[in-house]
Amino acid sequence: MAASDTESCMIVYEAAAQIVLQKLDILAHYPVCVECIPTRTRVEDAKAKLARIQEFFSTQFKSSKPTEWSGRLLRAMYYAEEFIDKFHLREAREKHKALHMAARPLTALVSKYKLGRDLTMLVKKMEELCDEKFLKEEAEGKGKKKSASSSSLASVPWQGKTLVRLTSFWDRQASTNFSFREAEKKKIMEWMKAVVYKEIGIWGEQGTGKTFLARWAYSQAKFMGYECRAWVRVSPSMDKREFLLEILKQVEKLAGDVMNMNIKEINKKLFQKLAKAKKFLIVLDDVQLSDWREILLELWNNTPHGPQGHIITTTRDKSIASYVSYGTQPIELKELDDKESKRMLAWKLHRVSDGQTLSEEKEKDILNICHGLPLHISLLGGFLSNAGEHDHAALAKEGSAMTMLDILQLSCLKLPVHLKPRFIYMALFPIAFPIPTRRLVRLWLAEGLLDSHCYDMERKPTRKPEDVGETFILELADRNVIDVVSWRADGSPKACQMLTSLYDMICPIAMSTGFLHIRDIGKSKGRNDHDPTRQQQQLPAQLRERSKIRWLAEHTTLIIDDRDGSYCDLNLGHVCSFLSFYQRRGVLTKDISTLLRKMTSENDYSLLRVLDLEGVSKPSLQGLRSTVLDSIPSDIADLDHLETLDIKHTNITSLPSSFWKARNLRHLHLNWFYVDLKKILKACGDNVVALTKLQTLSGLVISEVKEDLMTGHVNCLTTLTTLKLFLKHSDNDTTGAPEKTVADWISFGLTSLRSLTFGVIQEAKVVQEDTKVDNSTKKPRTVEEAKHATSQIGLLPELSLAEQHHDLLELYLLGQLNKPKWTQLLPVSLRVLTLSGSKVEADMMPELGGLLRNLRTLRLLANSFRGTCLTFAKGGFPSLKILKIWKLPLLQKVIIAQGAMLLIQELEFRHLDANTKVEGIKNCKQLENIYVVFKKGAWAFVEHLEGEKAKTQNLCKIEETKTDELTDD
């Protein structure tokens, strides 16, 4: 095997070893090991030998291991994974199986015997691996020296300087005005401001920043009046229907059944939607297909050719860029000059924009390796900012001879070992797929990739797995191996994706070594050199060490017994994770049960831990978000290890009563329907382990709350970190006691909350409609939309969150506040505050500005303020970056004093009907974008803003459009 292939595979070897080490660590604390000295000794022996191999990996800057040895290591790791999982499965099954009492001791004895036998075999395999000459030499020569590699430095990312760097990571991000490619950005902005239909191509070699420039233009389009935007990464497997449907999904919210339209229906609907838009932008990223003319011609034939349309195409091919750049010259991206290279490297290494800070010669030498390519600078900057002296010296030794492949391999090879399995898991998602970070963390958790990082040496819990997962995402982003493509209001990552260059390298290696398998039948046609499937076929056959697939993803349709060797050649009896991204009704929704039977038919057990069918139309299983299921089976309550149930954007309106006895449930996302809180609390009171791990309870409406409801239940659900709850006020109640009961429970019982949405409504209609679904279902999408459409807002009870809710970061209050005591209501930890229907009459901005020093986003929504003037005082809101003011009919003036909101970047005004004036906008030096939505003909406010804003501040004007209310993820 070529050396480069071996180096690329090293991340798989290390990831497999890390997974087994974690499993052994958990097994060591299992009763069978604690109580049996021989078993415990074998486990510790295997751990020690595996740690020795990991230490060898950590000292390698480039691979030099024989392929045959690596293959034996991989087979040993797969063997260990399998028998440990089988042991845990046997133990769990026997706990719930009604065996005869006399048979239980014998069954337990057999299970222990099998475990001991398998551990003995594993130790033997590990001894043979560690007995190799090169490993002994490495241990003798470098074993006494403590490696200063990046792996060792970041092994505990939540301690010391590393924690400081990660927790402030997003606060140190450059604004959109600080960047690179200034000349190219100016050119593309001039092109976007043109009044005629235009297409333009951006081309350059790999790593020149084509996608970065297009993404910058795409983000700026939001503030330039583009009503419709769509971003499509043109993959090798994409046909015309899939291509057009992807655009349609982004420019218009679609119901589940619409996903099954034929291409003519898609064409018609897309053309109608774009024809109505005043401006639209479509970005086609990484166009490399051999039949690209046919794809682009289909788009041109189905988009209006008026002055409102703009299409950006990124490609490595100059001929494609020239072809699509109708009436203009394509934008060519060359290597950065020395000045821009220094600025970019300084930012990646030190988070400063001044290239002169590169004082050390070793840092300046890095520029010689990068050759002015932004991708090289980004990856090496992420690597060196976390590297030790050993890796610095090794990189300097390699010098300018390093190729693009060398840098890609280095970025993966020198990831901390705890990040490698999680990084590879991301390859299950389609290339350039925006992965919701919360979804990714919960998949890692369900797969068992976070367990061993949540405990100390004595196996006592120290951190929540969700916190560990979020820290890992921050680490990956800090090392620049993933892109964060969207952010939450609190500044944390909302969605991320693996760099496409790394995906193209990692995916075929992981597939060829049996680490994962991705089914994408479309890739059998139209393959090119950048297709991971084809690269897989070109790899040596000896890399295919295992046919027992553990991680499986479906990117197109399921074909269970096809002739091209998709699933019929694979052993699916060991699948632990199955993710599907096929959203069209048809083979998948009909044959999903066939696939699952294949996963379990070869054995009398199933190792399946993750079943993610988000977006799949009507699966014959438990519903997940964005499916169109009407109900779920009562047997769901029997899933003892169920951790997450997400039924948002479905038609499900109830859960079986037995469901509330779940012991391992961590996250529950409902569909804004009525739930009897008494049932939940009673289930917790009757069963001491029911819902004891629940952290997220979202989307429920409760009513008929009695004063004695909390009697005996004050300690229930205290593990909650996210609560989204509506309370229906009864017209027959005039005491306010039910509201006070719930308020006291939240204020003094749920003190671990990090996110709270709480509202009081007065009509029952709201519970019949999903307040979070899309427009095509004719139901309100959000809390705000539901409020206006179907309910009246009630009076919020008095909450006391300031004293005990020290971890609360996000607060959304829907309801009237009666003379609020802000210092009692709001904790200083808040980063996001949303008020709606509050009807506050006195200007609270001076007080809140001094109180909420950490606030990043402030939303004042419909009728939250009933006064005429809002004043942002000097020194107030020092961390605020986003301010949104919507539908305040009496507001006449907004005053921004000198020194207020020093970091504000975005202002948004919607439907301010009075003759509102805004003073002091020019005082906001960091302000980049002003977004205003106004009623037809109400140009006076817009003209006022035009005169007040600075020249460097963008003003986006949208006349008479529906208010896009808040949505969450």
N, C-alpha and C positions, 0 to 999 in steps of 0.2 A: 504494500500500500504506500502511496505517496505520503511524504512527511506532512504535507498540508492536510490531508485527510485525517491522519492520526491526531494532529493538533485540534482539528475541528471536533473530533469525537471525544476529546478529553473532558469537555463539559458534561457529556452524557455519563462518562465513567464516574466522575466526581459526584454528579447528582444522584446516581444510583447508589453510590457508597453512602452519601449523606442521608438518604431516605432510610437505608437499612440501619445506620447508626442510630437514627431517631427511634426506629421501631425497637431496636435492642434496648435502648435506654428506657423506653416505656415498659418493655417486657421485664426488665430487671426489677421494677417496682411492683410487678404483678404478684399476687399471693403465692402462686406456684413456685416462683423463684425465691421469694423471701423466705418461704418455709422449707425449701429443699436446697441444701448447700451445694450438691453436685450440679444441679441445674443453674444455680446462681453463678457458680464458678465458670461454667461453660459460657454463659452470657458475658461475663466480665472478660473472659479470655478472648472471645470474638470481638468485643468492643475495643480491647487494647490493640489487637492486630489490625483492625480496621482504622483505628486512630493513627497507627504507624504508617499505613498506606496513605491516609489523608495528609499526614505531615510531609510525606514524600511529594505528593501533588503540589502542596503549597510552596515548595522550594523551587519548582520548575518554572522557568520563564518561557521555555518552549518545550514541546514534547520530545522525549527521546526513548520512550518505552516501546518494547516490541509489541507488535499487533497481537501476536498469539497470547501474550501475557494479559493484555487488555481484554481480549475476548474471554479468557478464563475468569477474570475479575467480574466482568459483566454477567456471565452465567451464574457465578456464585451469588452475586447480589440479587439476581432475579429469583434464584432458588430460595434465598433467605426471606425475601419479601413474601413469597408464596406460602411458605410453611408457617411464618409468623401470623399472617392474615388468617390462614386456615385454623390455627390454634385459637385465635380470638373469636372466630366465627363458631367453632365448636363449643367454646365456653358460653357464648351468648345464647346459642341454641339450646344448650342443656338447661340453662336457667329458666327458660320459658316452656320447655317441653315437659309434658306430663308423663314422666317416666315412673316406673314402679320403684318404690323406695329401695328395694334390695338391689336394683340394677344400677343405681346412681354411683355408688363407690367404685364398681367395676368400670363404668364409663369414664369416670374421672381418672382412674388409674391408666386406662388405655390412652387417654388424651395426654397425660403426663409422659407416658412412655414414648409416644410419637414425638412429642416436643424434645425430649432428651436425645432421642435418636437423631433428629434433624439438626439439633445444635451440635452434636458430636461431629456430624458430617460437615457442617459449616466450619467448625474450628479446623478440621483437617484441611479443607479447601484453603482456608486463610493461611494456615501454616505453609502450605505449598507455595502460595503466592508470595509470602514474606521471605521464603527461603531463596528467592532468586538472587543471583550475585549482584546485579546492579542495585537492588534495594538494600542489600547489606552494606555495600560500599557507600551508598548515600547516607545510611544511618551512622556509619563510622566517621564519615568525613564532615557531615553537617548536623548530625544529631545533637551535638553538644551546643550548637549555636541556635539561639532563638531567632527564628525567622521574623523579619520585619516586613513581611509581605502585606499586601492589602487585605488578604484574607484574615490574618490574625488581628489586624487593627480594627476591623469592623465586626469581629465575631460577636460582640455584644453592643449592638447599635444604639441601645437606649441608655448608655452610660457615658459620662464625661463629655469631652469636647465633641464627639460624634453626635450626641444628643442635641447639643446646642446648635450645631450646624444644621441638622435635619429639621428641628422644630422651627427654625427661622428661615427655612429654605424658601418658602413662598413669599415671605416678606422681602426677600432679597432679589426677586425676579425683576428683570429690567422691564420698564414700561415699553409699550409698542413703539414709542418714539425713539427709544435707544435700541439701535440694532445695526445691521450691516446692509450692504448693497443699496446705499442711499441713492445712487444714480439710477439703478434699475427700478427702485421703488418710485422714484419721481416719474419715470417714464410710464410705468404701468398705471399710476394715478392719473396722468394726463390722458391715457387711453381710456380709462374707465369714465372719465368726465366727458368724453366725446358724445355727441348727440345722435350718432348713427349706429346702426347695427354693426358690431365688430367682433372679430375673432382674432386671437393672438396666441402664438406659441412661445413657450419658454423652454429653451433647450441647453444642454450642457452635459458633460460627462458625469458619471456617478459620483455623488458626494459634493457637487457644486452648490447645492442649496435650492434646487428648483421647487421642491415641495414647500420649503420654508417660505419662499417668496410668494408662491401661490396662496399659501395659508394666510400670510399677512394681508394680501389683497382681499381674500375672502372675509377676514375678520373686519377689515375696514369697510367693506360693502354694507355691513349692518348699519353704519352711520352715514351712508351716502344715499339713502332712500331706496335701496334694493329690497323690494317686498318679498321676492322669492330667491332663495339661494340653494344650490345643490352641489355637493362634492362627491365625485365618483372616482374611485380608484379602479381603473380599467384592467381587470385581471384577465389572465389567459383563458379562463374557462367561461367568460361572460358572453352570452349570446345577446341578440338584439332585444328580445323581450325583457330579459333580466336587466339589461342596461337601461332601458327606458323606464322600467318599473322602479328602479333604484332612484332615478331622478324624480319621478312622480311621488314616491314616498316622502321625499324631503321637502317638496314644495307644497304638498297638501296632505293633511292627515287622512289616513285611510282606515276603513273598517276591515275586519278580518276577511270578509267575503270578497272584498275588492281585490285582495291579493291574487284571486284566481281569474282575473280578467285576461282575455286573449290580447294579442299584440295590437289589433285594430282598436279595441276599446281603450287600451292604454294610450295609444297615439292620440285618439280623440280627446280624452280627458286631459292629457298633458298639454295639448295645443290650446284647449279652452282656458286652462288655468294660467298659462304663460301669457296668453293674449289679453287677459284681464289685468295683468300686473303692469304697473307703471315702469318698473325696472326689474330685470332678473339677471342673475349671474350663475353660470354653470362652470364648474372646474372639473376638468378631466385629467386625472393625475396618472403619470407613468404610462402613457400610451405607447405600447410596444408591439401590438398585435400585427400579424402578417396580413390580416383582413381589416386593418384599421379604417381604411377608406369606406368600407361597407357600413361599419358601425357609426362613423361620424356622419356619413350621408343620411343614415336613418335619423340621427338627431337633427340635422339641418332641415330635413323634410318635415319635421314635426315640431318645429319651434317658429314662432312668428318672426318675420324679418323686418320688424319695425325698429325704431331707434332705442327701444327699451332693452334690447337683448345684448349680453356680453358672454362670450365663451373663452375660457382660458384653458390651454392644453399644455401639459408638461411632458417632455419626452427627451430621450437621449439621442434621438435621430433628427438631424438637421433637416432632412427632406420632409419629414412629417411637420415640423415646426413651420417650415416655409409654406407648405400646402395649406395649413390652417390659418395662417396669418394673412387673411384677406385684406388687401388695401394697406398693409403696413409691414414693417420689418419685424421678424421675430426677435425676441430678447435672448441674447446669448449670454450665458453665465460662464465666465472664465474664472481662473484662480484669483483669490483675493490678493491685493497688493500687500506689501510688508506692513503698512500702517494699519490696515483693517485686520490683518492676521494677528498683529500684536494686541489690538483692542479686544478681539474675540477671545484670544487665549487668556488675556488678563481677566476677562469676565468669567471664563470657565474655571480658572484656577483660584481667583481671589474675590470674585464678584465685584470687581471695580472695572470702570470703563477706560481707564487710562493705561495705554500700552506701555508707558514709561515705568510702570511698577514691575515689569519683568526685569528685575535687576540681576538676578542670578544667571550666570552663563548657561547652566544646565537647562533653565527654562527657555532661554532664547534659542538653544540648540534644538528644542522641540519643533520650532518653526521650520527647520530644515527638513524634518521628517514629514511635516504636514503638507508641504508643497502648495500651500495656499488653498487647500480644499477644506471647506467648513466642516464636512463630516469628519475628517481626520482630526481637526482642531477640537471638535466637540468630544469625540471619543477619547482622545489622549488627554484632554483636559479633565474629563471625568475620571479617568484612570489615575492620573498623577495627583489629583487633589485628594485621593484616598490612599496613595501608595507610600511605601516606606523607602528607605535609602537603598535597600537591595534592588527593588524594582526600578528605581530611578537610574541606578548604575547600569542595570541590564538593558534598559531602554536606550541609554546613551551609547552603549556598546553596539547595539544594532544599527543605529545611525540612519542615514537617509536611504539605506537600501531596503527599508521596510515597504512592502506593497500594501495596497488596499486590503487584500485578504489577510495579510499579517496583522494589520491593525484591528480588523474585525475579530479575528481569532483571539488576539490579546485582550480585547475588551471583554470577551466571554470567559476566557481562561482565567483571568485575574479577578473575576467577580468573587466576593466572599462565598465560601462553600454553602452557607445557609441560604443564599439567594438563588443558587443554580437550579434546584428542582422547581422553584416557583417561576423562574424565568422561562424554563422549558415548557411549563404548563401553559403559559400564555400562547404558545404556538398552536394550541388546539383551536384558537379563534382564527377566523379568516384573516388573511394578510390585510394590514391597514384597517382592521376593524376597531372602532372606538369601544374599548372594554370598560363598562362601568366599574369603578374601583370597588364599590361595595359588593357587587356581584362577584368580582374576582376574589376578594378576600373571603367571602363565604364559600366559594368553591375550594379555595385552598384549605379552609378549615374543615369542610366536609371530607376532603380527600386525606386529611390527617397530616398536612404539611406544616401546621402551626403548633401542634400539640406540645412538642418537646421544648418549645421556646417560652412557655408560659409558666414554668415551674423552676424552683431553685433546686439545689443539690439534694434536699430532703423531700423532694416531690411536693412541695407546698406551692400553691398558686401564687404568682407574683404579678402577673399582668393578664389582662383579658386577651384572648386570641385575636379579636378584631383589632385591638390596638397594635399587636405585634404585626399583623398583616398590613396595616396602614403604614407602619414604620418601614416595612420591607419595600413598599411601593415608593416611599420617599427616597430610600437608598438607591433603588434602581433608577429613579429620575435624576438623583444627584450625580449618578455615574453616567448619565446621558445615554443609556442603552434603551430607554423607553421615552416616548414623547407623551407629555400631558397635553391632551387636545381640548379639554374643557375643565373649568374650575367651578367649585361651589361658591356660594355667596360668602362663606367664611374664609375663602382663600385656599382651601384644601383641594386636592385633585379630585375631579368628578369622573373623568374618563381618561384612559391612557391606551397606548398601543406600542407594540414592539417596533423598533426601526425596521423598515422594509429590507434594508441590506442585511441586517442580522437575521431576520426571519428567513430570507432566502438561503442563508447558510445553516441555521439551526434546524429548520423544519425537516429537510431531507435526511440529515444525520440522525435526528431523533426517530424518524420513521424507519430508517434502514436498520437501526440497532434494536428495533422493537420497543422503544420507549413509549411511542404513541403511534396511532394510525389515523390518518385523515382520509375520509372518503369524499372524493370530488370527481364524479364521472365526467364532468365537462372538461377536465384537464386531459382527457384522452384525445381531445381534438384541439387543434390550435396551439399546441405546445411550442414554446420557444426556449431560448437559452436561459431565461430568467424564471422558468417554471420549476418550482421545487420538486414536483412529481417527476419530471424528466431527470433532474439532477439525481434523484434517488435511484432511478434505473441505471444511471451511469456509475454508481458506486460499486466497489468490489462486492462480490456475492458473499465473501466471508464475513462482512459486517453484519449480515442478517443473523444475529445470534439467537433470536427468540421469535417464535410465532405466536406466543401467548401474549396478546395485547392487553394492556392495563388501562391505557387512556385512549378513548375513541371519540372522534368527532365526525359529524356528518355535515358537509357543506352544501350538498345538493340532494338528490333523491336517493332513497334506499333501494338497493336491488339485492335481495337476499341470496339468490342463487344464479347470478349472472355468470357469463362465460369468460369475463376478462379478469377473473381472479380477485374480486374486491373483498367479499366476505367469506366466500366458500373456502378459501385457502387459509383462513385465519382461525385460530383458537380463541373464541370469544368467552370461554368459560371463566376467564380471569379478569374480565373488564371491571375496573373500579369506577371509572368516570365515563359517562356518555353525554356528549353535548351535541345538540342539533341546531342548525341555523337555517333549516329548510322551512319556509313559511307558506308554501303553496299547498293547497289541498290536493291530495292524490296519494301516491304510493306510500309516502312516509306515514300519513295519518291512518292509512289502511293496514300497513304492514309493520307498524312499530312493535306490536305485540309479538310478531313472528321473530323479529330481531331479539327481543328480550327473552323469548323462549330459547333461542339459540345460545344466549348468554348463560342460561341456567340448565339446559338439557343435558349437558355433558357431565354434570356433577349434581349431587343432591344438596348443593349449597350455592349461594351467589355472593360474590365479593363486591357487587355493585354498591357504591356509596354515594355517587353523584349522578343524578338524572336531571339534566337541564334542558327543558323543552321550551324555553321562553320564545314566544312568537309563533310557535307551531299551531296550526289551525285545528282545534278540536281533537287533541290527542285522547286516546282511550285510557287515560291515566289521570292521576291527580293533576288538577289544573295549575298552571303557572301564569305569570304576568303576560298580558296581551294575547292570551288565548280567548276563545269565545265560548267557553264551557258554561253550562247552566247549573251544574251541581258537581259535587265530589262524593265518592262512595263513603259510607260510614266506616269502612275498614281502614280508612286513613288513621283512625285512632289507634290501630294496632301496630303502626310503624313506630316501634319503641325508640329507634335512634333518629327519628325525623328531627332535623335541626331548623330548617327554613321552609315556610309555606308562604308563597306569594301569589295571591289571587286578585291583585289589582288588574283593572281593565278586563274583567270577566263579567259574566252575568250571574255569578254565584252570590246568593243573598243569605246563606245560613251555613252553620257548621254543626256537625253532630255533637250532642251534649258531652259524649265521652271524650271528645277531642281535648277538652280543657284539663284532662288528667295527664297530658303529655309530660314526660319527665325530662326530655332532652331538647325540647323546643327552645330555640334561641331568637328567632326572628319570625314575626307574623305580620303580613301585610294584607289587610282586608280591603273591602270594596265600598266603604262608607255605608254599611247597613247596620240595622239595630242589633245590638248584643246585650243580653241581660247581664249586667255587671255582677249581680248577685250570684249567678251560676258560676262565674269565673272565681269569685272570692270564696264561694262555698267549696268548689273543687280544690282550691288551695288549702282551705282549712281542714277538709276531710282527708287529704293526702299530703303528707309533709314534704313529698318530693315533687308534687305537681307544679309545673311552671317555675321551678326554682332557678332555672337558667335563662328565663325569658328576658331578652334585652330590648327587643323592638316590638311594640304593639301599635300598629298604625291603621287608621281608616275605620274606626268604629264610632257608632252613635249610641248613646245610652239615655235612658229616661226613667222616670218613676224611682228616683233615688230617695230612699227613706233615711231619716236621721240616724237610725240604729244600724244602718247597713255595714258600717265599718267596725261595729262592735266585735271584737275577737279576730278582726282581719287587718289590723293596722300594720302588720308586718308582711302582708301579702304583696307580691310583685315588686319588692324593693330592689330587685336587680335591674329594673327597667332603666335604659339609657335613652330611649327614644319613645315618646308617647304622642300620638296624634288622635285627639279625642274631641267629639262634639257632644254637648249636653243639651237635650231637648227640654226646654222649659214648659211646664204644664200651665195652661191658662187658669187652672183651678187652684194653683198654689200661689199664695200672696206673701208667704213668710220668707222665701229665699233660702229655707233650710236645706233643700236638696243641693243647691249650688254651693252653699257653704261647706256641706259635707264633702263634696268632691274637691273643692278648693283646699280644704285642710288636709285631705289625703295627699294631694299633689305637693302641697307646701311643706308638710312635715313628715310624710311617709316616703315619698319618691325623691329622695335627696341625691340620688346618683344620676339624675337626668342630665343629658347633654343637649338634647333637642326636645322642645315642647311646642306642640300646636294645640291650643285650647280655645274653644268657642262655645257660645250659648246661642241656640236658635229656638224659634218659637213655633215652627210649623213642621208637620210630619212629612211633607212632600219630599224634603231633601233626602230622606233615607231611601226613597224609591229610585233615586237617580245616582249614578256613580259620579261623584264630583271630580273624578280624575281621568275620565276617559276622553277620547278625542272627539272632535266636532262631528265627524261623520256618523257617530252613533246617536246624534241628536240629544246628547246629554252634556251637562256642564263638565268641564275638564278639571276644575280646580275648586278649592274652598271658596275663593272670591266669586267665581262664576255661579256656583251653586247658591251662594247667599243671595245674589241679586235675582236669580231666576226663580227660586222656589221658597225662600224662607225670609223671615224677618229676624233681625238680630236682637238678642236679648241683652240684659244687663249682666256683665261679668261679676262674679263674686270677688271678694277681696283676696288676692293672692299675696303670700309672703315668701318671695323667692330669694331675696337678697342675703339673708342671714345664713342659710344652710346649703343653697344650691351653688357651690363653688365651682362646679364643673360645667354648668349650663352655658352653652356656646350659642345656641340658636333658639329664639323665642318668637312665636307667631300667636298673637292674641286677636281673636275675632269676637267683638262685642263691646258694649258701651262701658267705659271706665268712669266711675263716679268719684270725682275729686281724687284722682290717684295720688298715692304717696310713693313717688318714684324711688326714693332711697329704700323703701320697704319692698317694693315690687321687683325692681330690677337688680340682678347681681352684676357686679363690675366685670365679671368674666365674659359677658356677652360679646360675641363677634357679629351676630346678625340679629336685627330687631325688625319685626314687621307688625304694624298696627293697622287694624281695619275696623271701621265702624265704632271707633273709640269715642268720638264726639267730644274730644277735649276742647275746652274753650280758651283756656289760658295758654300763652306761648310757652311751651316746655323746652324749647331748644337750648336756651342758656343753661338750664339745670342739667339736661341730659348730656350736653356737650362736655360738661365738667365731670359728670359721673361715669360715663361710658368711654373710658380712655382707650379701650381695646376694640371698640366697635369698628367693623370694616364695611358693613352694608346696613343702610337704614332705608326702610320702605314705609312711607306714609300713604296708605291706600284710602279707598273711598270713605269719606266722612270720618276719617281718623282725627281731623282737626277742624273745629268750627269757628276759629278765629279769623282775623283778617291779615295778620302779619306773623311771619316766622323769622326769627333773628338768630343767626349763627354767630356767636360771639367769639372774640379773639381768644385763641388757645383752645377752643372747643373742638371736640372730635378729632384729636391729633392723628388717629389711625384710619379714619374713614376714607374709603376709596370709591364707594358707589352710593349715590343718593337718588331715590326715586320718589317723586311726589305725584300722586294720581288722584284725580276726581275730588278736589277740595273746592266746592262751589263758592265758598265765601272768601277764599284766599285772594288778597289783593297785592301783597308785597312779600318778597323774599329778600332778606338783607344778609349778605355775606361779608362780615367784617374782615379787615386786614388781619392776617394771622389765624383765621379760622380754617379748619379742614385743609391743612397744608398738603395732605397727600391725596386729595380728591382727584379721581381720574375720569369719572363718568357721572353726568347729571342727566336725569330723565324726567320730563314733565308730560303728563297726559291729561287731556280734557280739563284744563283749568279754565272754567267758563268766564270768570270775572276778568276784568281788565288788569291782569296780574303784571307786576313789574318785578324784575330780578336785578338787584344791585350788588356789585362787587364781584362779578364773575371773573373779571380780569385779575382779581387778587389771588385766584386759584392757579398758581404757576404750574402745577402738575396736571391740570385739567386738559384732557385730550378730546373728549367727545361729549356733545350735548344732543340729546335725543328728545324731540318734541312731537307729540301727536295732538292734533287740534281739530275742532269741528270745521266743516266746510265753510269757507269764507272768513274764518277768524284769523286773518293774517296779521292783525295788529301786534299780537304777542310775538309772533315769529319775527316780524320786522324789528321789534324791540330787542330781541335776543341777538339779531344780526348786528345791531349797533353796539351791544354791550360786550360781546365776546371778543377775545383776542384773535389775531390773524392765524395763530397756530392751532386754534381750537376748531374742530369740525362741528358743524351744525347739521343734523339730519332732520328733515321736515317731512312728516307724514300727515296728509290732510284726510280727515274723515274716514277713519278705519276702525274696525272693531278693536276693543282693548284686549290685547293679549295678556291674560292674567298669569299669575305665578303658577309654575308647575314645579313639581319636585321629582326626585328620582327614586 
